[in-house]
Amino acid sequence: MILALAIAIWLLACTACDLMWREVPPALTLPPLFGAVIWTALTGKFAMALFVLLLFILADIPVRSRGFANGLQALIFVLGLSTIPDPMLAGTSMLAMFVIWMTWQLENMGGADAQVLLTLLLLLGPNILLPVALTGGLQGLITLLARKKTMPFMVSVFTGTCVFFLMQLPTS
């Protein structure tokens, strides 16, 4: 419950910055991301933590020079599948991380959005992505009907994460 509250407050701050300035400062996204990477490594999912770090290293390597780095990334992926107790969860998580990274690299998503989603994925697992995607679709529909050009995606990330936490509450 404390983690959920801390994440909700952090996402609210990110959303407020995104709404006010259309930008979330790296000081608000990078420390939680690297904290999540460290936490993931300390909880025995070292391959997943290394996978995320390599994605950020790949971001700075020119496409023509990525051969070795891409091979290393594939090796880490296979290592993750073979060393983590739940290979299906590891595979799903790493594929989702790769898709988020590629979406950012293709400039279809902002860097802050990608960093926040990777942080949530590391901390909460791939199940967080469904409510975020559904609220993102709803936000896109509302934006379209309101004839607005864009609306910050961080609103959907915050809302979808809150829905995710509400779905985790015990029903009794």
Rosetta blueprint (number, residue, H / E / L):
1 M L
2 I H
3 L H
4 A H
5 L H
6 A H
7 I H
8 A H
9 I H
10 W H
11 L H
12 L H
13 A H
14 C H
15 T H
16 A H
17 C H
18 D H
19 L H
20 M H
21 W H
22 R L
23 E L
24 V L
25 P L
26 P H
27 A H
28 L H
29 T H
30 L H
31 P H
32 P H
33 L H
34 F H
35 G H
36 A H
37 V H
38 I H
39 W H
40 T H
41 A H
42 L H
43 T L
44 G L
45 K L
46 F H
47 A H
48 M H
49 A H
50 L H
51 F H
52 V H
53 L H
54 L H
55 L H
56 F H
57 I H
58 L H
59 A H
60 D L
61 I L
62 P L
63 V H
64 R H
65 S H
66 R L
67 G H
68 F H
69 A H
70 N H
71 G H
72 L H
73 Q H
74 A H
75 L H
76 I H
77 F H
78 V H
79 L H
80 G H
81 L H
82 S H
83 T H
84 I L
85 P L
86 D L
87 P H
88 M H
89 L H
90 A H
91 G H
92 T H
93 S H
94 M H
95 L H
96 A H
97 M H
98 F H
99 V H
100 I H
101 W H
102 M H
103 T H
104 W H
105 Q H
106 L L
107 E L
108 N L
109 M L
110 G L
111 G H
112 A H
113 D H
114 A H
115 Q H
116 V H
117 L H
118 L H
119 T H
120 L H
121 L H
122 L H
123 L H
124 L H
125 G L
126 P H
127 N H
128 I H
129 L H
130 L H
131 P H
132 V H
133 A H
134 L H
135 T H
136 G H
137 G H
138 L H
139 Q H
140 G H
141 L H
142 I H
143 T H
144 L H
145 L H
146 A L
147 R L
148 K L
149 K L
150 T L
151 M L
152 P L
153 F L
154 M H
155 V H
156 S H
157 V H
158 F H
159 T H
160 G H
161 T H
162 C H
163 V H
164 F H
165 F H
166 L H
167 M H
168 Q H
169 L L
170 P L
171 T L
172 S L
